[in-house]
């Protein structure tokens, strides 16, 4: 979870720092590597995050990588997160949030923790 939050924080910080000097749309890329204990199991996650954000269309976040559980079986992770962005000054409001799981994605549904989920 820290990796995704850090990625979004850096993406937003870069956007606010350069302000109007960044042409629309904003495209960011990051890499997340995480390992630790979840639900009593040692797990490892490694994935790339690509973010496409502009003012006129739906924002997209593509996540592609691997998930390795305690059984050491490598599972594929391919997700697309989409939402309607609405800027209110320096605050980004996210509306109509959805997560789509690719047909080849066999990682657990809760592999990517989302703030405010469930």
C-alpha positions in Angstrom: 0.0 0.0 0.0 2.8 2.4 0.8 4.3 1.9 -2.7 1.1 3.0 -4.4 0.6 5.9 -2.1 4.2 7.0 -2.6 3.8 6.8 -6.4 0.7 8.9 -6.4 2.2 11.4 -3.9 5.3 11.8 -6.2 3.1 12.1 -9.3 0.9 14.8 -7.7 3.9 16.6 -6.2 5.6 16.8 -9.6 2.4 18.1 -11.2 2.0 20.8 -8.6 5.7 21.8 -8.6 5.9 22.4 -12.4 2.3 23.7 -12.5 1.4 25.0 -16.0 4.7 24.1 -17.4 3.6 20.5 -17.9 1.5 20.2 -21.0 -1.7 18.3 -20.8 -2.0 15.3 -20.4 0.1 14.2 -17.5 1.7 10.8 -18.0 3.7 9.2 -15.1 5.4 5.9 -14.6 6.6 4.2 -11.4 7.8 0.9 -10.1 6.6 -0.7 -6.9 8.4 -3.5 -5.0 6.9 -4.7 -1.7 7.4 -7.7 0.5 6.0 -8.4 3.9 3.5 -10.4 5.9 -0.2 -10.3 4.8 -2.9 -12.5 6.5 -0.1 -14.4 8.2 1.7 -15.2 4.9 5.0 -13.8 3.5 4.2 -12.2 0.1 6.1 -10.3 -2.5 4.7 -7.9 -5.0 6.4 -6.2 -7.9 4.6 -4.1 -10.5 4.8 -1.2 -12.8 2.3 1.6 -12.5 1.4 3.9 -15.5 -0.8 6.9 -15.0 -2.6 9.0 -17.6 -4.4 12.1 -16.3 -5.9 15.1 -18.1 -8.8 17.5 -17.5 -11.2 16.4 -20.3 -11.3 12.6 -20.3 -11.4 9.7 -17.9 -8.1 9.2 -16.0 -6.4 5.8 -16.4 -3.9 3.9 -14.2 -2.4 0.7 -15.6 -0.9 -1.8 -13.2 1.2 -4.7 -14.5 3.4 -7.1 -12.5 3.7 -10.2 -10.4 2.4 -11.4 -7.0 4.3 -14.2 -5.1 2.5 -15.7 -2.1 3.7 -18.1 0.6 3.4 -21.0 -1.8 6.1 -19.4 -4.1 3.8 -19.5 -7.1 4.2 -16.5 -9.3 0.8 -15.0 -10.2 0.2 -12.4 -12.9 -1.2 -9.0 -12.1 -2.8 -6.8 -14.8 -5.4 -4.2 -13.6 -6.8 -1.0 -15.0 -8.1 1.7 -12.7 -10.2 4.5 -14.1 -11.9 7.5 -12.7 -13.3 10.9 -13.6 -10.8 13.5 -12.3 -12.1 16.9 -11.1 -9.6 19.5 -9.9 -10.6 21.8 -7.1 -7.6 24.1 -6.8 -4.8 21.9 -5.7 -7.1 19.0 -4.7 -8.0 16.2 -7.0 -11.4 14.7 -6.5 -12.0 11.2 -7.8 -15.5 10.3 -9.0 -16.9 7.1 -10.7 -13.9 5.0 -9.7 -13.7 1.5 -11.2 -11.1 -1.4 -11.3 -11.0 -3.8 -14.2 -9.1 -7.1 -14.0 -7.5 -8.5 -17.1 -8.5 -12.0 -18.2 -4.9 -13.2 -17.5 -4.8 -11.7 -14.0 -4.8 -14.5 -11.5 -3.5 -12.6 -8.5 -5.8 -12.2 -5.4 -8.4 -9.5 -5.7 -7.0 -7.6 -2.7 -3.4 -7.6 -4.1 -3.6 -3.8 -4.5 -5.0 -2.1 -1.4 -7.1 0.9 -2.2 -7.8 3.8 0.2 -11.5 3.9 1.1 -12.2 0.5 -0.4 -15.1 -1.7 0.9 
